[in-house]
Amino acid sequence: MQAVEIVEVGMRDGFQSVPTVIPTGTKIALMEGLYAAGIRRFEATSFVSPSAVPQLADAAEIINAASRFAGLDAQALVPTARQADRALAAGVRHLAFVFSVSPAHNQSNVRRTPAESIAELEDIVSGLSADICLRINVATAFDCPYLGRTSVDDAFRCLDEVFKFAPEAEIALCDTTGRVAPDQVSHVFTRAQERYAGKSWAFHAHDTYGFGIANTYAAWQNGVRIFDASIAGLGGCPFAPGATGNVATEDVMWLFESMGVRTGIDIDPLLLIAHEIQALPDAVTGGRIRNAMAARRRINAA
């Protein structure tokens, strides 16, 4: 049977959008529930300025808690070399570095040009020990909230530089705005597979405009087997007020299992955690399967 890997990013991409600080113990309990549902890879947190993102000020505590779950791959997002040092000092064994193809977006996020971020990434990679896994999240790979559609040639110019010093890294192409349509996802991944044969690809979909599942399927059709998703679609988009966040984990799981593609995740315990996420103060959630399954249970009970 075919299989895919779902990377649960709700604890980072989802939580960072929730204004009310979630107690660390609650976060760990939710992680435990997701682990019990079968999830074995998390983007568990991000090492960023605690003053800028208070929600993630407990990053070191989350990483320490994640180390207690057997077989759990807990990656941590870092945007700079300084934060990478913090992450490694906290025991992170899987770094996820992020930069944007779009100069405007990268300047807004980290006050650097894409070239400066890539140079900083090269410095990080030069100091990594062989047992540290590396993922690179390429933001605005398809679309920029400031400049519109991203040129695939611009994205590839960045990747050309990255692969000079990190040829084995997993590359996640990110639909940062959620505006991309399936045909563009297919086009970019088709060209990427042709240009960079044998590389490891992931897809990070947002569901701002309701295209998350369609884009996930388009990426799968073009050879991608690693997909980011957020439990209950937790998140949001600062460029589209009221919009949901990443494509919902339960929707992605249901899509693939319905096609006979194994995810290793059980739907019932996953939905229990999704409902808990939905109840968090100030949480903006999305997705379809959660409500559809609840309605089916009500009908069956009646």
Summary of the structure (lengths in Angstrom):
residues: 302
radius of gyration: 18.1
end to end distance: 36.2
largest distance: 61.9
contacts: 1072
relative contact order: 0.14
helix: 46%
strand: 18%
